[in-house]
Amino acid sequence: QVQLVESGGGLVQPGGSLRLSCAVSGSLFSIYVMGWYRQAPGKQREFVAQIISSGITNSADSVKGRFTISRDNARNTVYLQMNNLKPEDTAVYYCNAVHPAIGNAYWGQGTQVTVSS
C-alpha cells in the first residue's frame, strides 16, 4: 500500500509563506502524477496544483503566480511552495498520487494551513 505523509502546515499571517512537503512510500514515485488539493470548511475539495513525471506543472487560476509545485524523485517527495498567502487559502491541504497507467489514486491525511492575522 502506498503511503503519503504531508507536513509543513501551520498558522501564517497574510502575505507570508509556507512550504508543504509530501513524502511517498514505495518505488514508483517517479512515475506518479502528483497533486495538491485543498478543502476549506463547508466547501468541496478543490484542485490546487499538479506535476507529472516529466516535471510539467499545472495549477489552479486562484494560486497561479503564488504557489509552485515541485518534486524530488531522489527523495520521493513533492513540495508546494506557497507565497503571498491570503486568508482564502485557509484549508486542509491534501497530497495525491495517481498511477498514470493503472489509475490507482492515493491520498495523504492532510495538513492544516491557516492564514490569519
Short mmCIF file of the C-alpha atoms (twelve columns), coordinates in Angstrom:
data_MODEL
# 
_entry.id   MODEL 
# 
loop_
_atom_site.group_PDB 
_atom_site.id 
_atom_site.type_symbol 
_atom_site.label_atom_id 
_atom_site.label_alt_id 
_atom_site.label_comp_id 
_atom_site.label_asym_id 
_atom_site.label_seq_id 
_atom_site.Cartn_x 
_atom_site.Cartn_y 
_atom_site.Cartn_z 
_atom_site.pdbx_PDB_model_num 
ATOM 1   C CA . GLN A 1   0.000   0.000  0.000   1 
ATOM 2   C CA . VAL A 2   1.323   3.413  -0.958  1 
ATOM 3   C CA . GLN A 3   1.507   5.887  1.921   1 
ATOM 4   C CA . LEU A 4   1.621   9.659  1.623   1 
ATOM 5   C CA . VAL A 5   2.623   11.823 4.584   1 
ATOM 6   C CA . GLU A 6   2.193   15.597 4.408   1 
ATOM 7   C CA . SER A 7   3.989   18.097 6.603   1 
ATOM 8   C CA . GLY A 8   4.701   21.814 6.760   1 
ATOM 9   C CA . GLY A 9   1.292   23.254 7.520   1 
ATOM 10  C CA . GLY A 10  0.663   25.839 10.204  1 
ATOM 11  C CA . LEU A 11  -0.510  29.330 11.042  1 
ATOM 12  C CA . VAL A 12  0.838   32.202 8.961   1 
ATOM 13  C CA . GLN A 13  -0.046  35.860 8.554   1 
ATOM 14  C CA . PRO A 14  -1.447  37.194 5.286   1 
ATOM 15  C CA . GLY A 15  1.388   37.788 2.843   1 
ATOM 16  C CA . GLY A 16  3.509   35.091 4.438   1 
ATOM 17  C CA . SER A 17  4.907   31.867 3.029   1 
ATOM 18  C CA . LEU A 18  4.824   28.165 3.798   1 
ATOM 19  C CA . ARG A 19  6.282   25.110 2.114   1 
ATOM 20  C CA . LEU A 20  4.340   21.876 2.255   1 
ATOM 21  C CA . SER A 21  6.042   18.530 1.768   1 
ATOM 22  C CA . CYS A 22  4.594   15.135 0.928   1 
ATOM 23  C CA . ALA A 23  6.721   12.031 1.325   1 
ATOM 24  C CA . VAL A 24  5.599   8.977  -0.647  1 
ATOM 25  C CA . SER A 25  6.455   5.366  0.116   1 
ATOM 26  C CA . GLY A 26  7.371   2.750  -2.457  1 
ATOM 27  C CA . SER A 27  9.487   2.557  -5.578  1 
ATOM 28  C CA . LEU A 28  7.129   4.045  -8.188  1 
ATOM 29  C CA . PHE A 29  7.183   7.678  -7.076  1 
ATOM 30  C CA . SER A 30  8.977   8.910  -10.200 1 
ATOM 31  C CA . ILE A 31  6.122   7.851  -12.491 1 
ATOM 32  C CA . TYR A 32  3.214   9.083  -10.363 1 
ATOM 33  C CA . VAL A 33  1.214   12.146 -11.285 1 
ATOM 34  C CA . MET A 34  1.463   14.136 -8.049  1 
ATOM 35  C CA . GLY A 35  -1.039  16.729 -6.973  1 
ATOM 36  C CA . TRP A 36  -2.096  19.021 -4.169  1 
ATOM 37  C CA . TYR A 37  -5.725  19.616 -3.306  1 
ATOM 38  C CA . ARG A 38  -7.353  21.601 -0.527  1 
ATOM 39  C CA . GLN A 39  -10.632 21.644 1.350   1 
ATOM 40  C CA . ALA A 40  -11.911 24.641 3.268   1 
ATOM 41  C CA . PRO A 41  -14.612 24.298 5.945   1 
ATOM 42  C CA . GLY A 42  -18.009 23.795 4.366   1 
ATOM 43  C CA . LYS A 43  -16.575 23.534 0.852   1 
ATOM 44  C CA . GLN A 44  -15.726 20.745 -1.551  1 
ATOM 45  C CA . ARG A 45  -12.168 19.592 -2.069  1 
ATOM 46  C CA . GLU A 46  -10.581 21.539 -4.913  1 
ATOM 47  C CA . PHE A 47  -7.573  21.154 -7.171  1 
ATOM 48  C CA . VAL A 48  -4.532  23.300 -6.385  1 
ATOM 49  C CA . ALA A 49  -1.598  22.090 -8.475  1 
ATOM 50  C CA . GLN A 50  -0.233  19.055 -10.289 1 
ATOM 51  C CA . ILE A 51  3.125   17.833 -11.583 1 
ATOM 52  C CA . ILE A 52  3.743   14.903 -13.882 1 
ATOM 53  C CA . SER A 53  6.825   12.713 -14.152 1 
ATOM 54  C CA . SER A 54  8.467   14.969 -16.749 1 
ATOM 55  C CA . GLY A 55  8.162   17.963 -14.461 1 
ATOM 56  C CA . ILE A 56  5.382   19.710 -16.374 1 
ATOM 57  C CA . THR A 57  3.077   21.503 -13.975 1 
ATOM 58  C CA . ASN A 58  -0.442  22.833 -13.883 1 
ATOM 59  C CA . SER A 59  -2.167  24.924 -11.237 1 
ATOM 60  C CA . ALA A 60  -5.488  26.497 -10.413 1 
ATOM 61  C CA . ASP A 61  -6.028  30.080 -11.509 1 
ATOM 62  C CA . SER A 62  -6.535  31.121 -7.891  1 
ATOM 63  C CA . VAL A 63  -2.944  30.218 -6.981  1 
ATOM 64  C CA . LYS A 64  -1.080  30.976 -10.221 1 
ATOM 65  C CA . GLY A 65  1.885   33.237 -9.579  1 
ATOM 66  C CA . ARG A 66  1.816   32.495 -5.848  1 
ATOM 67  C CA . PHE A 67  2.133   28.701 -5.448  1 
ATOM 68  C CA . THR A 68  4.752   26.460 -7.030  1 
ATOM 69  C CA . ILE A 69  4.677   22.678 -7.125  1 
ATOM 70  C CA . SER A 70  7.905   20.702 -7.490  1 
ATOM 71  C CA . ARG A 71  9.162   17.181 -6.991  1 
ATOM 72  C CA . ASP A 72  12.382  15.476 -5.936  1 
ATOM 73  C CA . ASN A 73  12.359  11.943 -7.300  1 
ATOM 74  C CA . ALA A 74  15.500  11.033 -5.347  1 
ATOM 75  C CA . ARG A 75  13.683  11.824 -2.104  1 
ATOM 76  C CA . ASN A 76  10.234  10.525 -3.136  1 
ATOM 77  C CA . THR A 77  8.863   13.920 -2.156  1 
ATOM 78  C CA . VAL A 78  6.623   16.537 -3.703  1 
ATOM 79  C CA . TYR A 79  6.534   20.122 -2.473  1 
ATOM 80  C CA . LEU A 80  4.145   23.039 -2.586  1 
ATOM 81  C CA . GLN A 81  5.777   26.415 -2.078  1 
ATOM 82  C CA . MET A 82  3.098   28.911 -1.113  1 
ATOM 83  C CA . ASN A 83  3.892   32.614 -1.203  1 
ATOM 84  C CA . ASN A 84  1.788   35.717 -0.629  1 
ATOM 85  C CA . LEU A 85  -0.758  33.677 1.288   1 
ATOM 86  C CA . LYS A 86  -4.276  35.018 1.661   1 
ATOM 87  C CA . PRO A 87  -6.998  34.250 4.227   1 
ATOM 88  C CA . GLU A 88  -8.928  32.436 1.497   1 
ATOM 89  C CA . ASP A 89  -6.059  29.944 1.222   1 
ATOM 90  C CA . THR A 90  -7.022  28.607 4.646   1 
ATOM 91  C CA . ALA A 91  -7.825  24.910 4.251   1 
ATOM 92  C CA . VAL A 92  -6.654  21.386 4.848   1 
ATOM 93  C CA . TYR A 93  -4.173  20.569 2.110   1 
ATOM 94  C CA . TYR A 94  -4.017  17.041 0.768   1 
ATOM 95  C CA . CYS A 95  -1.354  15.313 -1.295  1 
ATOM 96  C CA . ASN A 96  -2.459  12.973 -4.074  1 
ATOM 97  C CA . ALA A 97  -0.617  10.385 -6.161  1 
ATOM 98  C CA . VAL A 98  -2.032  8.754  -9.291  1 
ATOM 99  C CA . HIS A 99  -0.503  5.908  -11.266 1 
ATOM 100 C CA . PRO A 100 -0.762  7.168  -14.859 1 
ATOM 101 C CA . ALA A 101 -1.373  3.754  -16.449 1 
ATOM 102 C CA . ILE A 102 -3.449  1.908  -13.861 1 
ATOM 103 C CA . GLY A 103 -5.300  4.903  -12.457 1 
ATOM 104 C CA . ASN A 104 -4.928  3.961  -8.809  1 
ATOM 105 C CA . ALA A 105 -5.107  7.052  -6.615  1 
ATOM 106 C CA . TYR A 106 -3.695  7.566  -3.150  1 
ATOM 107 C CA . TRP A 107 -4.248  10.346 -0.607  1 
ATOM 108 C CA . GLY A 108 -2.411  11.674 2.400   1 
ATOM 109 C CA . GLN A 109 -4.047  12.512 5.696   1 
ATOM 110 C CA . GLY A 110 -3.897  16.267 5.109   1 
ATOM 111 C CA . THR A 111 -2.156  19.186 6.758   1 
ATOM 112 C CA . GLN A 112 -3.878  22.318 8.051   1 
ATOM 113 C CA . VAL A 113 -2.923  25.714 6.662   1 
ATOM 114 C CA . THR A 114 -4.400  28.753 8.397   1 
ATOM 115 C CA . VAL A 115 -3.821  32.262 7.105   1 
ATOM 116 C CA . SER A 116 -4.855  34.833 9.670   1 
ATOM 117 C CA . SER A 117 -3.610  37.965 11.368  1 
# 
